Amino acid sequence: MNTLTAAPLASLIDRLFKQADDAGSPVATELSREERQRLMHSKTEYLDLYGRLKDLWLPVSPETGRLLYMLARATGARNIVEFGTSFGISTLHLAAAVRDNGGGRIITTEFEPSKVARAQQHIAEGGLLDLVEIRAGDALQTLASDLPDSIDLLLLDGAKALYPEVLALVESRLRPGALIVADNADYSPEYLNKVRSQGSGYLSVPFAEDVELAMRLG
C-alpha cells in the first residue's frame, strides 16, 4: 500500500482520467491545424493558444503519471517544480510521491484561473493540498523567484515553446542528479537541442512515446 494506490487517491485518479477520456481532446474549432501548430511553437502567443484551449484537460497519460510517481520516489524527491498544472492529474502523482518520501513541497504553476480552481479542488480531495503550492499566472513570472534552494525534479508540461525559458529559470537550483521530465518535448526542438548537446550539463534520452527524460549532471 502507498498513497498512490490507496484511498482516497486511487479512485480519484481513476475518475479524473475517465473524465478526461470522456471529454476528449477536440481542437478548438476556430483554429486550423496549421494555426494551432504555429501557436504551439510561438514564444509570444502561447497565452492566446492556451486561453482558447482552457476547457481541455490536456493531462499526462496514465503511464506518464505512474512514471512521475516512480521517478520521484526512486530519487527521494522532496522539492518539485511543475510547469503546467492543468486540472492537477500530474500534480497528484507527484504529491503522492512526496508524501511517501516523508514530505516536502511542490510548486506548480498554471495561468488559466478556471484550471487553478479545479486543480485545487482535486488536490484537496486527494488529501494532498498541504504539500502543494499552486501559483496562478504566467510561469515566466511565477517561477522567477521564491524557489527552493535545491530542486529534485522538474516537470515541463505547459506551453512547449517555453521549455528552454522555464528550465533557465530553475536551472541554478537543480541539484546534481535532479531529473527533468518534459512531456511532448518534440514540440520544443530548442529544448531538446539544449539538453541533448554535449557539454550542456545534462544527460537526456527519449523515454516512452512522448517523454524526454534528462538528468542534471554535477
N, C-alpha and C positions, 0 to 999 in steps of 0.2 A: 504494500500500500504506500502511496505517496500522494502529494497534493494534486497532481495532475490526473490521477486515475481514481481519486476518491470523491465522495460528495463534499460540497455541492458542485465542485468544478467540472467533474467528468460529464455530468448530464448537461450542464450549462454549455460547455464547448460543443458537445454533440448537437444541441439545439441551435446554437449560433451558426454552425457550419450548414445545417439543414436550411435555416432561414436564408443564408447566403446562396445556397444552391437553388432554392425556390425562387429567389429574386432574380437570379441570372445575372448576366453582365452585358446588358444591351449597350451598344454605342449610342451616345446622345444623337437623337435624330437630326439635329441641326448641323452635325459635323460629318463631313465626308471622311472616308478612311484616310485620304491624303492630308486633310486638315488636322485630323487627330494625330497622325504620325508627326506632322510638323510641330504641333504644340507639345507633344511628348518630348521632343528634343530641344525645346526652347528654354533658355535660361531667363527669359523676360516675361513670358506669357503663361507660365505654369499655374499661376493663381487663377487665371481665367479658365484654363482647362479643368482643373480640379474643382473649381466652383460649379462648372457645368455638370460634373460627374459626382456631385455631393451626395446623391442618394444611392450611389452604387456602393456595395460592400467592399470590393477590392481586397479581399482577405488573402493571407498566405494560404497555401494548400494545407490540408491536414498533415501531410508528410513533412512539410517545412515546419509546421508548428511543433511537431514532435522532435524534429531535428534541433530546433531552437532550445527546447527544454533539455535535450540530451547534451548539447554543447555547453549550455550554461551550467548544468550540473557537473559535467565532467571537468570543467575548468574551475569549479568552485566560485563562479561569478557572484559578486555582491553589488557591484556598481555597473549598471547597464544604461546605455543611451539608445533610444529608439527614434528614428526619423520616420514618421507616418503612422499615427495611431489608428486611423480609420475607426472602425467600430470596436477595436480593442481585442480582437482574437489573438493576434501575436503577442500583445501585451500580457494577456492571461497566461500564455505558455511561459513567457519569461518570468513573470511574477511567481508562478508556481515553482520554478527552479530556484529563484532567490529565497523563497520561503523554505524550501527543502535544504538549501545551503546554509540555513541559520539566520537569514535576514539580510537586509541591505536596502538599496534604493534603485528604483527605475525612474529615469527621466524620459518621458515620451512627449512628442510634440505633434500637434495637429492644427491646421489653420482653419478648418471648417467648423464653426461653432456647433452646428447640429450634431456633428460626429463626436465632438468633445463631450457633449452631454450624454449621448448614447453610450460611448465608451466608459464614461464614469459610472453609469448605471450598471453596466455589465461587470466591471471590475469590482464594484461594491457587492453585487450579487454573488460573485465568486469568493468573497471574503478576503480580498487582496488589496483593498484600497489603501491600507496603511503603508504599503510598500511602494506605491506608485504616485508620482507627481506628473500630472498632465499639464503641459504648457500650451496655451492656446495662442496661435499666431504663426507667422512665417518663421520657419526654422532658422533662417539666416539671422534672425533677431533673437529668437527664444533660446537658441543654443550658443549664443555668442558670449555668455557669461554664466557664472554660478554653476559650474560643473564640478564633479568630484575630482580630487587631485589625481586619482588613479581609476581608470575605466577598464573594466574587464572584457566587455563585449559591446559592440556597436551593431545595431540592425539598421540597414538602409532599406526603406520600403515606402518612400514618399515620391516626390517628383524626381524622376530618373535623371534628368539633366543636371540636377543639383547634387548628385552623389559626390563629385570631387570637392565642391564647396563645403558640404556638411562634414566630410572627412577632414578637411583642413581645419575646421573649427574645433574638432575634438582631438586632432592628431597628437598634440603635445601632451595630452592626458592619457593616451593609450599606454598601458603598461607593456613591457616586453612579454610576448606571448598572448596578448589580447587578440580576440577574434573579431573580424568584421564579416557580417553576413549581408550580402547585397542581393535582394530579390529582383528578378528581371533585369539583371545588370547589362544584358545585351542592348538595352536601350541607352546605355551610357558608355559608349566606346572610350570617352575620355577617362572615365573612372577605371575601366579595365586596363587601359594603357598604363595608367599610373601604377596600379598595384601589381601588375604583371611584369613591369620593367625591371631589368637587372639593376641593382643598386638603389631601388626605390625604398628599401627598408621594410618590404613586405614579401611574404611568400603567398601566392594566390593560385587557386585552381578552380575550374568549373566543378560544381558539385550538384548532383542530381540534375533534373531537367532545366531548372530555371534559377539556380542559385550560384553565386560566386562566393567562395569561402576563402578569406585571406587571414593571415596571421601577422601581427606586428613583430618584427624582429627586435632583439635587444640592442 
